[in-house]
């Protein structure tokens, strides 16, 4: 996947889901603290059991590197209790996430179509520049560049 696409995909995602982020010069987009908090909260409301498992896994592996913002001390090695999360997902948040997933997939698909067109154009112009070819009248489609490959002209 081209670098531009690696950077554009999270940008589309964060924008569609209204997650606050920044894009440092030449780097990938990064969630702000508020954006990260909103993503964690949304995931917790959509699927509390799975989110609890993910957070406990992160704490078990990285508790010493995660600092409590109030005390600046590492989080203790302990499990988050199940009671800290809702017993079931929030239906309204689940519906909101489904609609945002549809919007994200639509925008990403449009971006990927545009990227494919740009890649095809770049390939075609590069090949045209490296090959001998001729401009020909294509009747009702106007003029086009046809490349000689040694045996016949390649027509797009």
N, C-alpha and C positions, 0 to 999 in steps of 0.2 A: 504494500500500500504506500503510495507516495507520501512524503512528509507533509505536504499541504493537507492531504486527506486525514492524516493522523491528527492534525491540529484542528481541522474543521469539524470532524465528527463530535468531539466533546463540546465544541462551541455551539453546534446545533442543539445537542442534548441539553446543555446547561441553559440555553436560551429558551427552548421549548418548555422546560420544567421550571422556569423562572428561578434558577439557582444563581446566586451572586458569585461572580468569578472575575479573574483578571487574566490577561495574557501578557506576561513579561516579554520584552523584546526578544524575538527569535526563539521563544520557548513555547511549550504546550500550555493551553489554558489550565488554570489552577483555581479550584474552588476557594472562595473566601471562607473564613470561619462561619459566617452566617449561612453561606451556601452549603457548607458541609453539614452544619446543624440541621438545616432544612431537609437535606437528602436523608440523613439518619432518621429524623423524625418521620418523614414520609414512609420510608421503608419499614419503620417500626409500626406504623399504623396499618400498612397494607398487609404485612405478614409478620406479626409479632414473634411467633415461635422461631421462624428462620432468622430473624434479625437478632434475637436473643442468642441463638447459637453462634452467629457470626461474631457478635461483640464479645462473647465469652471466649471464643477461639483467639481473637485478637489480644484480649487481656492476658490469656494464658501464655501466649508467645512473646508479647511485647510490653508487659506491664511496667517494666523498669524504664522503658524509653518514653512512656506516656506520662506526662506531668499534669498534675492537678492544677488548673489555672489559679485556684484560690490559694494554694499552699506552696506551689512550685515543687512539691514532693512527688516522687513516683507513685503511681497507683499501686495499692496493695495487690498481692497475688490472691485473688478471690473470685468467686463466680457471682455474676449478677443473678439475683433470685428471679424466678418465674413471675412472682407476684408484682414485680416492678413493671411488667408489660401487660397490655390488655389481653384478655383471655382469647379474643378473636379479633380478626382484622376489621377495620372500620369500612363499612360498605361505601360510604360517600367518597372516602379517599381512594378506595380501590377503583371505583368508577372514574374518578378524576385521572388516576394514573393510566387506566386503559385508554381514555381519550387522548391523553398526552402521548402515549406510546404510538397511537395511530398517527398523530400529527408529526412526531419525530421520524417515524418510518417514511412518511410521505416526503418530508423535507430532505431526509438523507437520500432517498431514492432520486429525487430531483437533482441533488448535488452530484450524486454518482453518475447520473446520465450526462450532466454537463461536463464532468471530469472525463468521462469516456469520449465525448465529442472532442474535447480539447486534445486528449491523447491521440485520437485518430487523426486530427488535423496536423498535429506536430509530426506524427509518423509520416503522413502523406507528403507534407512539405519537405521533410528531411529526405525522403526517398526521391522526390521530384528534383531536389537540388543535387542529388548524387547521380541521377540518371539522365540520359538524353531523352528528350520528349518533345512533343509538339502541342501547340494549341490548336484545337479543332472545333469546328462548328458542330454543335450537337442539336441541330434543328431547333425545336421549340424550347430546348433547355439552355440555350445560349452557348457560349464558348467554355471549353474545359481543357485541362492539361492532361494529355495522355502520355504514358511512359513507355518507351521502347524497351522490351526485356530481351531482345535478341531474336525473337520469333514472331511476336505480335505486340500490338499496343494494348496495354492494360487500361481499361476504362472503368472509372468509379461508378 
